[in-house]
Amino acid sequence: MKVFNAKTTLIVLLVVLAGVLGGCAPAPVVPAWSSLLIAGDILYTGSQVGRVYALNATSSLEIWQYPPASEKAGVGALYAAPALLDDTFYIGSFDNHLYALDANTGVQRWKFPSSGRIIADAVIADGTLYICSSDHKVYALDATTRLKEWEFATDNWIWGRPAVAEGKVYVGSFDHRLYCLDADTGQLQWDFEAGGAFASGPAVAGDLVYCGAFDGKVYALDTNSGQVRWEFKTEHWVWARPLVFDDTVYVGSLDGKLYALDAATGVKRWDFDAGAMIRAAPAFADGLLYVGTETGSLYALDAVSGQQKWVFDAGQGIYSSPVVGDGTVYVSVLGDTIYALDAETGVQRWTVTPSKR
């Protein structure tokens, strides 16, 4: 059994909490992690300097940045992964706002204020934009008009992205609860209390919602009732959002392992020891899983067997999920450096730090 002492756990907390709880500080004390979105031949990313970049996914050349280079200051550190609907780009910021930008030019269309830092990825479903904030609330906005449809308050921060399926919104909170809300009205359908905080978002497949908590467990809950169908215990906090593909749930833990679990029963099929904390969900493409660690290793694993195919050392911690497009896997590390790797071999194609060009 891997041992994580109090110092290790404290370091993890300080990396995140130094920025999130520093209400008077304009930016986090430690480097932020940025998240990626690939759409066609464009790679979108936020940054610790509060700028959004659109890059050519093949060459890494900049297409646009927001705010434009002529403006000296950024908008606040950007942890969240972007969301895209038609030609509008959405991203939440550490300055408490959700920004809507023209996806082709980066020109701001509008912004929505919350009362807390927005760490979570926004999610769009059926024309509605769902936003979670550190002000404890979930907001539902019309994605086109930005009119607020409803809001729902939990009892603590929300850092994980919501999941939306079959007319329901599922969201986890640091108050130890996973909430199921009516997608149209925001009315509470049910809630489930775990033995620790939910720092990441859930995943939904069929009639089950899967979530990991700081009690070290992965839960599968009935989407209609919130009743526990099964639970699986890891050896440390589960911070990463689960990934469900076919009949398998893949989830990383701060115990340094990626687990493959039977989606119906929770029985372990295999685990892979990455040797360092896994903070973010893996990505899946063409039979391979791509998972990063807080020490900067990116692994490609066979999704069926868990066997390692290759590993790439990025040198800095990976705290957000890789993305895959057109045979290339992209990963962002602390400090906003992005690597583009051949998805089959792990050979580096390019690397860039957009904020330091």
RAJOJO-V805636 format. One record per run of one state. SS is the DSSP state (2 for helix, 1 for strand, 0 for the rest). FROM is the first residue (numbers start at 1). LEN is the number of residues. If there is no record, write none. Layout:
ss:SS from:FROM len:LEN
ss:SS from:FROM len:LEN
This chain:
ss:0 from:1 len:5
ss:2 from:6 len:15
ss:0 from:21 len:15
ss:1 from:36 len:4
ss:0 from:40 len:2
ss:1 from:42 len:4
ss:0 from:46 len:6
ss:1 from:52 len:5
ss:0 from:57 len:5
ss:1 from:62 len:5
ss:0 from:67 len:16
ss:1 from:83 len:3
ss:0 from:86 len:2
ss:1 from:88 len:5
ss:0 from:93 len:4
ss:1 from:97 len:6
ss:0 from:103 len:5
ss:1 from:108 len:6
ss:0 from:114 len:9
ss:1 from:123 len:3
ss:0 from:126 len:2
ss:1 from:128 len:5
ss:0 from:133 len:4
ss:1 from:137 len:6
ss:0 from:143 len:5
ss:1 from:148 len:6
ss:0 from:154 len:9
ss:1 from:163 len:3
ss:0 from:166 len:2
ss:1 from:168 len:5
ss:0 from:173 len:4
ss:1 from:177 len:6
ss:0 from:183 len:5
ss:1 from:188 len:6
ss:0 from:194 len:9
ss:1 from:203 len:3
ss:0 from:206 len:2
ss:1 from:208 len:5
ss:0 from:213 len:4
ss:1 from:217 len:6
ss:0 from:223 len:5
ss:1 from:228 len:6
ss:0 from:234 len:9
ss:1 from:243 len:3
ss:0 from:246 len:2
ss:1 from:248 len:5
ss:0 from:253 len:4
ss:1 from:257 len:6
ss:0 from:263 len:5
ss:1 from:268 len:6
ss:0 from:274 len:9
ss:1 from:283 len:3
ss:0 from:286 len:2
ss:1 from:288 len:5
ss:0 from:293 len:4
ss:1 from:297 len:6
ss:0 from:303 len:5
ss:1 from:308 len:6
ss:0 from:314 len:9
ss:1 from:323 len:3
ss:0 from:326 len:2
ss:1 from:328 len:5
ss:0 from:333 len:4
ss:1 from:337 len:6
ss:0 from:343 len:5
ss:1 from:348 len:6
ss:2 from:354 len:3
ss:0 from:357 len:1
